[in-house]
C-alpha cells in the first residue's frame, strides 16, 4: 500500500469516525444503546493507528 493509499484510507476513516460520533451523540441524547457505536469508534481508532504505523 502506497503512502497516498494510506493517507486516503485514513481520511476515509476519519470521515466515518465523525459520522459515527454524531450518531452516538444522537443515540445518547435519546437514551439509545450506544455500545455498538462505541465499539465501531474503537475499531476505527485502532485501524487509524495501524495505518499511521505503516507510513
Number of C-alpha atoms within 10 A of each C-alpha: 8 9 12 10 11 16 15 12 15 20 13 12 17 16 12 15 19 12 12 16 16 13 14 19 14 13 14 12 9 8 9 11 11 14 10 10 18 14 11 15 21 13 13 17 16 12 15 20 12 12 17 13 8 11 11
